[in-house]
Amino acid sequence: MSYNQTELSSGDNHEVQPVLIITTPLPPEGTPDTTP
């Protein structure tokens, strides 16, 4: 059961990481005027 919990946590982290990375470059590229 312990290994199951770790696997679930890893999956959540992995899903959040890529989403953040993709969302970061989107704003600057989509709206360069907003960036100082």
RODO-2510 file (C-alpha; in nm, 4 decimals, decimal comma):
residues 36
     n   res          X          Y          Z
     1     m     0,0000     0,0000     0,0000
     2     s     0,2888     0,2332     0,0768
     3     y     0,4261     0,2003    -0,2759
     4     n     0,0779     0,2726    -0,4132
     5     q     0,0611     0,6063    -0,2309
     6     t     0,4051     0,7059    -0,3576
     7     e     0,3086     0,6229    -0,7160
     8     l    -0,0052     0,8351    -0,6913
     9     s     0,1891     1,1302    -0,5497
    10     s     0,4483     1,1014    -0,8272
    11     g     0,1762     1,1019    -1,0944
    12     d     0,0174     1,4148    -0,9508
    13     n     0,3507     1,5946    -0,9343
    14     h     0,4406     1,4927    -1,2876
    15     e     0,1059     1,6194    -1,4167
    16     v     0,1416     1,9552    -1,2422
    17     q     0,5038     2,0063    -1,3511
    18     p     0,4417     1,9882    -1,7287
    19     v     0,1287     2,2027    -1,7006
    20     l     0,3205     2,4768    -1,5201
    21     i     0,6064     2,4667    -1,7720
    22     i     0,3639     2,4884    -2,0663
    23     t     0,1634     2,7680    -1,9023
    24     t     0,4760     2,9720    -1,8279
    25     p     0,5988     3,0123    -2,1894
    26     l     0,2420     3,0656    -2,3152
    27     p     0,1778     3,4048    -2,1460
    28     p     0,5107     3,5678    -2,2500
    29     e     0,4761     3,4428    -2,6091
    30     g     0,1038     3,5195    -2,6349
    31     t     0,1219     3,8595    -2,4646
    32     p     0,4755     4,0044    -2,4812
    33     d     0,3356     4,3548    -2,4240
    34     t     0,2160     4,2568    -2,0746
    35     t     0,5673     4,1393    -1,9822
    36     p     0,7853     4,4243    -1,8472
***
